[in-house]
């Protein structure tokens, strides 16, 4: 009898954690833009980058898991799916925010805030309409065999 390949089921992804992450990113970046806080933009970029490297370091999602959910303010919304596309999207957002931070640091204010507001717009599209542009790019790269 031939050995069968046993694949593990997809991980459980709590979409409420993703939505809290997106909402927090949007709010903090809009505050950074309105107050011209480069430090806040850099903070959001760092949180997103660290959360991409290690999900345990995803501070905005931890806010949900460690505070909002235990208080009963939000309920989990678990789905069996691969978390990789979401992490890829967060990494793309972090890279754009790092570029925005550097642009602002070196005096290219229009470019810096345009990049930051692009992340706001894409996070808002995901939050409001459920379309994740970074996930779409991940799947297209995977389909082309460029990303596994």
Backbone as ProteinMPNN parsed JSONL, in Angstrom:
{"seq_chain_A": "XXXXXXXXXXXXXXXXXXXXXXXXXXXXXXXXXXXXXXXXXXXXXXXXXXXXXXXXXXXXXXXXXXXXXXXXXXXXXXXXXXXXXXXXXXXXXXXXXXXXXXXXXXXXXXXXXXXXXXXXXXXXXXXXXXXXXXXXXXXXXXXXXXXX", "coords_chain_A": {"N_chain_A": [[0.848, -1.177, 0.0], [0.609, 2.16, -0.87], [2.154, 5.006, 0.607], [0.292, 7.617, 2.011], [0.06, 11.093, 1.541], [-0.117, 13.243, 4.176], [-1.594, 16.148, 4.883], [-1.462, 19.019, 6.91], [-4.241, 20.591, 8.505], [-5.501, 23.867, 7.58], [-4.43, 26.732, 9.462], [-6.095, 28.314, 12.256], [-7.406, 31.457, 11.861], [-8.038, 34.438, 13.444], [-10.194, 36.658, 12.476], [-11.187, 38.93, 13.672], [-9.058, 39.855, 15.185], [-7.403, 40.637, 13.096], [-8.942, 42.718, 12.043], [-8.983, 44.544, 14.187], [-6.284, 45.14, 14.236], [-6.024, 46.414, 11.714], [-7.786, 48.621, 12.062], [-6.529, 49.956, 14.172], [-4.078, 50.624, 13.008], [-4.982, 52.37, 11.003], [-6.167, 54.458, 12.562], [-3.957, 55.37, 14.123], [-2.137, 56.148, 12.129], [-3.581, 58.172, 10.853], [-3.737, 59.998, 12.945], [-0.984, 60.499, 13.247], [-0.495, 61.748, 10.79], [-2.234, 64.008, 10.934], [-1.158, 65.389, 13.13], [1.404, 65.634, 12.376], [3.363, 63.802, 13.26], [6.193, 62.278, 13.101], [7.456, 60.376, 14.682], [5.343, 58.741, 15.527], [4.479, 57.58, 13.177], [6.814, 56.115, 12.585], [6.75, 54.386, 14.772], [4.405, 52.85, 14.265], [5.216, 51.633, 11.888], [7.354, 50.092, 12.889], [6.004, 48.38, 14.698], [4.403, 46.968, 12.916], [6.383, 45.742, 11.323], [7.751, 44.139, 13.205], [5.633, 42.479, 14.0], [5.255, 41.111, 11.657], [7.589, 39.648, 11.428], [7.475, 38.073, 13.755], [4.57, 36.747, 14.852], [3.822, 36.796, 17.545], [4.732, 39.201, 18.421], [3.03, 41.075, 17.44], [1.752, 43.841, 18.243], [-0.692, 45.359, 18.072], [-2.576, 43.403, 17.528], [-2.253, 41.929, 19.813], [-3.312, 43.696, 21.669], [-6.004, 43.33, 21.157], [-6.245, 40.514, 21.72], [-5.283, 40.343, 24.374], [-6.566, 42.309, 25.862], [-9.059, 43.539, 24.785], [-10.673, 41.326, 23.921], [-10.684, 39.585, 26.272], [-12.071, 41.293, 28.004], [-14.542, 41.134, 26.954], [-15.36, 42.859, 25.005], [-15.057, 42.495, 22.295], [-15.692, 39.842, 19.999], [-14.277, 36.704, 19.03], [-13.611, 35.749, 15.614], [-13.161, 33.175, 14.064], [-11.52, 31.543, 11.376], [-10.671, 28.896, 9.202], [-7.765, 29.172, 7.654], [-4.852, 30.04, 5.765], [-2.373, 31.802, 7.449], [-0.266, 33.071, 6.213], [-0.659, 34.807, 3.852], [-1.758, 37.073, 5.113], [0.287, 37.871, 6.827], [2.236, 38.468, 4.928], [0.997, 40.648, 3.664], [0.969, 42.452, 5.799], [3.703, 42.756, 6.128], [4.317, 44.005, 3.695], [2.946, 46.424, 4.077], [4.394, 47.381, 6.269], [6.901, 47.748, 5.049], [6.308, 49.8, 3.237], [5.618, 51.794, 5.055], [8.05, 52.114, 6.375], [9.55, 53.144, 4.276], [8.091, 55.514, 3.985], [8.641, 56.737, 6.431], [11.413, 57.145, 6.197], [11.421, 58.856, 3.98], [10.129, 61.117, 5.056], [11.927, 61.707, 7.115], [14.127, 62.53, 5.629], [13.172, 64.842, 4.524], [11.315, 64.76, 2.416], [8.405, 65.443, 2.42], [5.861, 65.375, 1.103], [5.983, 62.963, -0.385], [6.461, 61.138, 1.721], [4.133, 61.356, 3.411], [2.207, 60.726, 1.514], [2.788, 58.032, 0.973], [2.28, 56.952, 3.523], [-0.46, 57.512, 3.751], [-1.383, 55.962, 1.684], [-1.098, 53.412, 2.775], [-3.001, 53.693, 4.803], [-5.324, 53.934, 3.203], [-5.383, 51.408, 1.906], [-5.563, 49.688, 4.11], [-8.036, 50.525, 5.059], [-9.726, 49.786, 2.951], [-9.5, 47.032, 3.174], [-10.512, 46.66, 5.79], [-13.149, 47.72, 5.586], [-14.282, 46.584, 3.254], [-13.306, 44.051, 2.973], [-11.339, 43.318, 1.17], [-8.119, 42.404, 0.674], [-5.339, 43.824, -0.428], [-2.6, 43.192, -0.253], [-2.748, 40.455, 0.306], [-3.878, 39.604, -2.076], [-1.78, 40.179, -3.848], [0.11, 38.385, -2.781], [-1.144, 35.902, -3.394], [-1.15, 36.084, -6.194], [1.602, 36.114, -6.744], [2.205, 33.604, -5.742], [0.726, 32.024, -7.472], [2.108, 32.481, -9.808], [4.33, 31.127, -9.216], [6.386, 32.321, -7.842], [6.438, 32.691, -5.168], [6.284, 30.89, -2.211]], "CA_chain_A": [[0.0, 0.0, 0.0], [1.403, 3.375, -1.0], [1.985, 5.975, 1.696], [-0.49, 8.792, 1.643], [0.544, 12.367, 2.06], [-1.053, 13.841, 5.126], [-1.329, 17.575, 5.025], [-2.09, 19.577, 8.1], [-5.33, 21.516, 8.174], [-5.102, 25.274, 7.696], [-4.463, 27.319, 10.811], [-7.238, 29.161, 12.559], [-7.099, 32.884, 11.852], [-9.097, 35.237, 14.056], [-10.336, 37.866, 11.643], [-11.398, 40.095, 14.534], [-7.711, 40.357, 15.493], [-6.938, 41.346, 11.897], [-9.693, 43.984, 11.92], [-8.473, 45.464, 15.219], [-4.981, 45.559, 13.734], [-6.251, 47.384, 10.638], [-8.385, 49.841, 12.617], [-5.505, 50.651, 14.961], [-3.137, 51.202, 12.044], [-5.653, 53.519, 10.377], [-6.309, 55.549, 13.534], [-2.644, 55.916, 14.501], [-1.535, 56.845, 10.99], [-4.3, 59.437, 10.649], [-3.266, 60.888, 14.008], [0.386, 60.894, 12.886], [-0.596, 62.708, 9.68], [-2.873, 65.249, 11.399], [-0.28, 66.088, 14.072], [2.749, 65.626, 11.791], [4.194, 63.044, 14.198], [7.061, 61.297, 12.454], [7.725, 59.3, 15.63], [4.21, 57.818, 15.563], [4.579, 56.835, 11.923], [7.904, 55.154, 12.761], [6.27, 53.396, 15.736], [3.484, 51.946, 13.57], [6.051, 50.841, 10.971], [8.105, 49.118, 13.688], [5.06, 47.386, 15.209], [4.014, 46.115, 11.796], [7.538, 44.936, 10.923], [7.964, 43.123, 14.234], [4.522, 41.532, 13.916], [5.475, 40.283, 10.472], [8.688, 38.73, 11.76], [6.979, 37.141, 14.771], [3.187, 37.111, 15.213], [3.715, 37.049, 18.988], [5.099, 40.596, 18.638], [2.036, 41.931, 16.783], [1.23, 44.604, 19.376], [-2.087, 45.765, 17.914], [-3.374, 42.184, 17.67], [-2.18, 41.575, 21.244], [-4.292, 44.558, 22.323], [-7.274, 42.616, 21.028], [-6.212, 39.218, 22.418], [-4.981, 40.447, 25.807], [-7.387, 43.312, 26.543], [-10.423, 43.72, 24.284], [-11.418, 40.061, 23.935], [-10.977, 39.146, 27.646], [-13.082, 42.173, 28.592], [-15.816, 40.849, 26.305], [-15.723, 43.96, 24.115], [-15.088, 41.959, 20.937], [-15.752, 38.379, 19.928], [-13.437, 36.136, 17.978], [-14.213, 35.358, 14.337], [-12.157, 32.237, 13.581], [-11.675, 30.921, 10.058], [-9.541, 28.05, 8.834], [-7.083, 29.709, 6.483], [-3.411, 30.21, 5.884], [-2.041, 33.15, 7.911], [0.856, 33.629, 5.426], [-1.008, 35.994, 3.057], [-1.97, 38.219, 5.999], [1.615, 38.313, 7.278], [2.855, 39.086, 3.763], [0.367, 41.967, 3.503], [1.465, 43.308, 6.882], [5.092, 43.066, 5.793], [4.308, 45.022, 2.637], [2.562, 47.684, 4.711], [5.541, 47.824, 7.072], [7.935, 48.242, 4.134], [5.866, 51.105, 2.723], [5.721, 52.768, 6.148], [9.479, 52.389, 6.585], [9.908, 54.076, 3.196], [7.453, 56.793, 4.325], [9.409, 57.308, 7.543], [12.687, 57.627, 5.647], [11.134, 60.029, 3.139], [9.879, 62.252, 5.948], [13.188, 61.991, 7.805], [15.017, 63.249, 4.705], [12.544, 66.074, 4.075], [10.366, 64.569, 1.31], [7.147, 65.344, 3.168], [4.747, 64.96, 0.25], [6.152, 61.54, -0.655], [6.302, 60.39, 2.971], [2.734, 61.273, 3.845], [1.454, 60.013, 0.473], [2.991, 56.602, 1.221], [1.561, 56.6, 4.752], [-1.891, 57.542, 3.473], [-1.655, 54.784, 0.854], [-1.309, 52.309, 3.724], [-4.314, 53.956, 5.417], [-6.366, 53.616, 2.222], [-5.446, 49.965, 1.684], [-6.081, 49.088, 5.343], [-9.458, 50.851, 5.12], [-10.407, 48.923, 1.972], [-9.557, 45.704, 3.777], [-11.404, 46.713, 6.946], [-14.535, 48.023, 5.213], [-14.794, 45.787, 2.14], [-12.774, 42.695, 3.03], [-10.369, 43.031, 0.107], [-6.741, 42.598, 1.131], [-4.472, 43.979, -1.602], [-1.373, 42.433, -0.021], [-3.09, 39.032, 0.149], [-4.059, 39.41, -3.514], [-0.434, 40.123, -4.426], [0.673, 37.12, -2.322], [-1.725, 34.814, -4.18], [-0.679, 36.205, -7.575], [2.995, 35.649, -6.756], [2.156, 32.159, -5.539], [0.216, 31.451, -8.718], [3.188, 32.583, -10.798], [5.43, 30.296, -8.759], [7.46, 33.153, -7.338], [6.338, 32.762, -3.721], [5.73, 29.643, -1.671]], "C_chain_A": [[0.893, 1.238, 0.0], [1.116, 4.314, 0.163], [1.212, 7.174, 1.189], [0.118, 10.031, 2.274], [-0.518, 12.964, 2.97], [-0.677, 15.308, 5.271], [-2.071, 18.088, 6.25], [-3.201, 20.53, 7.689], [-4.839, 22.963, 8.295], [-5.22, 25.763, 9.14], [-5.764, 28.081, 11.004], [-6.764, 30.599, 12.625], [-8.292, 33.61, 12.443], [-9.185, 36.552, 13.294], [-10.652, 39.101, 12.473], [-10.051, 40.696, 14.918], [-7.161, 41.136, 14.306], [-7.644, 42.695, 11.762], [-9.252, 45.001, 12.967], [-7.12, 46.004, 14.79], [-5.146, 46.652, 12.677], [-6.803, 48.703, 11.18], [-7.36, 50.642, 13.413], [-4.488, 51.322, 14.054], [-3.74, 52.456, 11.423], [-5.7, 54.698, 11.344], [-4.961, 56.187, 13.878], [-1.992, 56.665, 13.346], [-2.26, 58.158, 10.682], [-3.915, 60.459, 11.713], [-1.852, 61.398, 13.694], [0.365, 61.951, 11.788], [-1.14, 64.053, 10.175], [-1.945, 66.063, 12.289], [1.153, 66.208, 13.56], [3.753, 64.966, 12.749], [4.984, 61.972, 13.444], [7.304, 60.113, 13.383], [6.595, 58.282, 15.678], [4.172, 56.967, 14.293], [5.654, 55.757, 12.043], [7.495, 54.046, 13.731], [5.363, 52.376, 15.059], [4.261, 51.055, 12.596], [6.794, 49.747, 11.729], [7.19, 48.014, 14.212], [4.658, 46.422, 14.092], [5.167, 45.21, 11.369], [7.786, 43.815, 11.931], [6.868, 42.058, 14.219], [4.617, 40.625, 12.705], [6.538, 39.236, 10.757], [8.224, 37.657, 12.738], [5.569, 37.552, 15.183], [2.994, 37.377, 16.71], [4.029, 38.508, 19.323], [4.115, 41.58, 18.0], [1.249, 42.691, 17.855], [-0.253, 44.944, 19.249], [-3.019, 44.551, 18.008], [-3.355, 41.706, 19.116], [-3.137, 42.437, 22.051], [-5.664, 43.881, 22.298], [-7.271, 41.354, 21.887], [-6.073, 39.354, 23.935], [-5.889, 41.407, 26.564], [-8.842, 43.283, 26.059], [-11.254, 42.438, 24.331], [-11.683, 39.582, 25.364], [-12.025, 40.019, 28.352], [-14.465, 41.952, 27.992], [-16.27, 41.942, 25.368], [-15.829, 43.52, 22.658], [-15.085, 40.443, 20.994], [-14.836, 37.878, 18.814], [-14.263, 35.743, 16.751], [-13.205, 34.45, 13.643], [-12.543, 31.651, 12.23], [-10.45, 30.047, 9.812], [-8.955, 28.594, 7.541], [-5.609, 29.879, 6.794], [-3.116, 31.637, 6.356], [-0.947, 33.826, 7.064], [0.459, 34.836, 4.576], [-1.199, 37.25, 3.91], [-0.634, 38.771, 6.502], [2.36, 38.996, 6.139], [2.317, 40.504, 3.575], [0.863, 42.934, 4.573], [2.917, 43.696, 6.625], [5.202, 44.103, 4.688], [3.951, 46.387, 3.209], [3.7, 48.254, 5.54], [6.628, 48.406, 6.175], [7.569, 49.622, 3.582], [5.973, 52.161, 3.815], [7.172, 53.073, 6.512], [9.971, 53.359, 5.522], [9.324, 55.463, 3.48], [8.231, 57.501, 5.431], [10.727, 57.884, 7.045], [12.48, 58.867, 4.783], [10.912, 61.264, 4.006], [11.157, 62.679, 6.66], [14.118, 62.837, 6.94], [14.339, 64.435, 4.033], [11.582, 65.955, 2.91], [8.968, 64.356, 1.907], [5.979, 64.874, 2.313], [4.815, 63.456, -0.031], [5.889, 60.717, 0.605], [4.854, 60.241, 3.391], [1.867, 60.602, 2.796], [1.59, 58.502, 0.664], [2.224, 56.147, 2.467], [0.052, 56.558, 4.504], [-2.306, 56.433, 2.512], [-1.913, 53.567, 1.747], [-2.656, 52.473, 4.43], [-5.424, 53.527, 4.462], [-6.505, 52.108, 2.031], [-5.959, 49.229, 2.926], [-7.584, 49.342, 5.467], [-10.263, 50.007, 4.135], [-10.549, 47.516, 2.552], [-10.565, 45.672, 4.927], [-12.869, 46.842, 6.524], [-15.127, 47.069, 4.177], [-14.257, 44.357, 2.098], [-11.828, 42.331, 1.906], [-8.981, 43.402, 0.597], [-5.825, 42.65, -0.088], [-3.174, 43.189, -1.448], [-1.594, 40.939, -0.167], [-3.258, 38.703, -1.33], [-2.697, 39.297, -4.2], [0.247, 38.809, -4.044], [0.17, 35.97, -3.189], [-1.28, 34.88, -5.641], [0.766, 35.743, -7.702], [3.059, 34.134, -6.593], [1.711, 31.457, -6.824], [1.287, 31.455, -9.802], [4.405, 31.754, -10.397], [6.599, 31.058, -8.194], [7.481, 33.197, -5.804], [5.717, 31.472, -3.218], [5.473, 29.772, -0.211]], "O_chain_A": [[1.828, 1.335, 0.795], [-0.015, 4.406, 0.641], [1.448, 7.675, 0.089], [0.622, 10.0, 3.397], [-1.667, 13.158, 2.572], [0.415, 15.649, 5.723], [-3.17, 17.635, 6.568], [-3.116, 21.192, 6.655], [-3.884, 23.246, 9.019], [-6.021, 25.251, 9.922], [-6.442, 28.443, 10.043], [-5.83, 30.921, 13.359], [-9.425, 33.424, 11.998], [-8.347, 37.439, 13.456], [-10.407, 40.218, 12.019], [-9.915, 41.918, 14.971], [-6.525, 42.175, 14.483], [-7.019, 43.695, 11.409], [-9.157, 46.192, 12.671], [-6.838, 47.19, 14.959], [-4.486, 47.69, 12.741], [-6.339, 49.777, 10.797], [-7.331, 51.87, 13.333], [-4.082, 52.458, 14.301], [-3.075, 53.488, 11.332], [-5.317, 55.812, 10.987], [-4.845, 57.412, 13.916], [-1.364, 57.703, 13.556], [-1.629, 59.142, 10.295], [-3.782, 61.647, 11.419], [-1.564, 62.583, 13.857], [1.11, 62.929, 11.842], [-0.578, 65.105, 9.873], [-1.94, 67.292, 12.218], [2.01, 66.802, 14.215], [4.833, 65.496, 13.008], [4.473, 60.882, 13.188], [7.354, 58.97, 12.928], [6.846, 57.089, 15.85], [3.868, 55.775, 14.343], [5.432, 54.613, 11.648], [7.857, 52.886, 13.53], [5.528, 51.172, 15.255], [3.99, 49.859, 12.496], [6.861, 48.607, 11.27], [7.556, 46.839, 14.177], [4.583, 45.212, 14.302], [4.95, 44.033, 11.081], [8.006, 42.668, 11.543], [7.146, 40.873, 14.404], [4.118, 39.5, 12.723], [6.4, 38.075, 10.372], [8.537, 36.478, 12.573], [5.391, 38.601, 15.802], [2.084, 38.114, 17.09], [3.643, 38.999, 20.384], [4.348, 42.788, 18.02], [0.204, 42.227, 18.312], [-0.995, 44.828, 20.224], [-4.134, 44.668, 18.516], [-4.337, 41.138, 19.594], [-3.719, 41.959, 23.025], [-6.384, 43.869, 23.297], [-8.182, 41.142, 22.687], [-6.664, 38.583, 24.691], [-5.975, 41.329, 27.789], [-9.752, 43.027, 26.848], [-12.416, 42.467, 24.738], [-12.815, 39.2, 25.66], [-12.775, 39.531, 29.198], [-15.449, 42.518, 28.469], [-17.434, 41.97, 24.967], [-16.591, 44.095, 21.881], [-14.544, 39.841, 21.922], [-14.649, 38.542, 17.794], [-15.453, 35.446, 16.85], [-12.481, 34.885, 12.748], [-13.699, 31.314, 11.972], [-9.331, 30.416, 10.169], [-9.562, 28.494, 6.475], [-5.191, 29.861, 7.952], [-3.566, 32.592, 5.723], [-0.73, 35.031, 7.191], [1.192, 35.825, 4.577], [-0.849, 38.353, 3.489], [-0.448, 39.985, 6.591], [3.044, 39.996, 6.359], [3.081, 41.443, 3.355], [1.143, 44.098, 4.285], [3.313, 44.834, 6.877], [6.07, 44.976, 4.729], [4.577, 47.391, 2.869], [3.947, 49.459, 5.522], [7.213, 49.439, 6.498], [8.423, 50.503, 3.475], [6.372, 53.295, 3.546], [7.48, 54.193, 6.918], [10.72, 54.289, 5.823], [9.985, 56.473, 3.243], [8.451, 58.71, 5.373], [11.111, 58.988, 7.431], [13.265, 59.813, 4.845], [11.448, 62.334, 3.718], [11.433, 63.871, 6.792], [14.804, 63.734, 7.431], [14.874, 64.982, 3.069], [11.069, 66.975, 2.449], [8.429, 63.249, 1.898], [5.183, 64.05, 2.763], [3.806, 62.759, 0.075], [5.177, 59.714, 0.557], [4.396, 59.139, 3.692], [0.876, 59.963, 3.148], [0.608, 57.772, 0.53], [1.596, 55.088, 2.464], [-0.634, 55.662, 4.997], [-3.462, 56.008, 2.524], [-2.835, 52.79, 1.499], [-3.372, 51.492, 4.632], [-6.359, 52.836, 4.866], [-7.619, 51.586, 1.998], [-6.705, 48.257, 2.807], [-8.323, 48.472, 5.927], [-11.366, 49.563, 4.456], [-11.602, 46.89, 2.428], [-11.378, 44.753, 5.016], [-13.73, 46.141, 7.055], [-16.322, 46.774, 4.209], [-14.7, 43.547, 1.284], [-11.54, 41.152, 1.703], [-8.701, 44.563, 0.896], [-5.566, 41.621, -0.711], [-2.702, 42.583, -2.409], [-0.739, 40.229, -0.697], [-2.828, 37.643, -1.785], [-2.49, 38.417, -5.035], [0.891, 38.182, -4.885], [0.961, 35.156, -3.665], [-1.056, 33.841, -6.262], [1.118, 35.057, -8.662], [3.871, 33.466, -7.232], [2.263, 30.424, -7.204], [1.359, 30.535, -10.617], [5.388, 31.681, -11.135], [7.696, 30.512, -8.074], [8.442, 33.689, -5.213], [4.711, 31.017, -3.764], [5.006, 28.823, 0.419]]}, "name": "protein", "num_of_chains": 1, "seq": "XXXXXXXXXXXXXXXXXXXXXXXXXXXXXXXXXXXXXXXXXXXXXXXXXXXXXXXXXXXXXXXXXXXXXXXXXXXXXXXXXXXXXXXXXXXXXXXXXXXXXXXXXXXXXXXXXXXXXXXXXXXXXXXXXXXXXXXXXXXXXXXXXXXX"}
